[in-house]
Structures are given as C-alpha cells and as structure tokens.
Amino acid sequence: MAHCGVVSEALRIVIADDNADTVTTLAVLLEDEGHQVYGFGTGREAVAAARLYAADAMVVDIQMPDMTGYEIARSVREQAQRAHARPPLLIAISGRWKSDTDMLLSVVVGFDHHLPKPCDPAELVRALDEWRASVRAS
C-alpha cells in the first residue's frame, strides 16, 4: 500500500471497536503507515490503554457494548486534563451514527473528527498526519 503521508515518527494509536474485523483492518492500515497500534474490543480497555501507552491518537467506535464512544471521549479528555497533558487526537467512527447531527454531537463531546464506517483510509491517515504536523508546529 502506498503511504498517504510522510511518516517521520510513529504515533501510538489506540483503536476501540467491538467488531474485531474493524480493529484488525484499521490496525493493519495504520501499522503499514509506520504507527504503533493497540486494538481493543471494549471501551474500558481502550480508556486504560490510552493512559498506559500515552496514546497520541484514538479511533473509537461510537456504539460499544460497555461504554459509548462519547463516554470514552469524555473519559480520555478528563484523564488528560487531570494529568495536565495534551489529549490524544480523537477520531469517532460509526456505521450507524453518521448523520450531520451525529457528527456535530461527536465534536461537542470531544471528538476531533467523525468518520462514517467504513472509513476512507486516506481520510483517516490525512487526519493523523495533519494532527501530527500541528502538534509539531506548536
């Protein structure tokens, strides 16, 4: 697969989705881009992993069995605030919650991006590359 962006440093990315195929597909894509990827099937595991691995970014399904993606985003942002750390880039993905209203709600609760499933790999990689460039510039 051709790289969609220039990877000068690997990001630590946590994927949270109860669909194992989605986790595997996204992990392969992002590992091919040179990133360290950690995939989880529950929200609680993903929130703990964000802290444990000092995640730079998270790709989170909105509809999870134990926590919604919205709860995950709030929890991760609160974690970062308590630690006086930069929160990870939060990217919501959903096959069901993809209307304009759903996308707006994602932003309100703390997501930086909201992509419909199946997400366009180039769009996902572009969001990660743009975030990395903005962090480097600040």
Secondary structure as GFF3:
##gff-version 3
##sequence-region A 1 138
A	DSSP	beta_strand	12	16	.	.	.	ID=ss1
A	DSSP	alpha_helix	20	32	.	.	.	ID=ss2
A	DSSP	beta_strand	36	40	.	.	.	ID=ss3
A	DSSP	alpha_helix	43	52	.	.	.	ID=ss4
A	DSSP	beta_strand	57	61	.	.	.	ID=ss5
A	DSSP	alpha_helix	69	82	.	.	.	ID=ss6
A	DSSP	beta_strand	89	94	.	.	.	ID=ss7
A	DSSP	alpha_helix	100	109	.	.	.	ID=ss8
A	DSSP	beta_strand	113	116	.	.	.	ID=ss9
A	DSSP	alpha_helix	121	137	.	.	.	ID=ss10
###
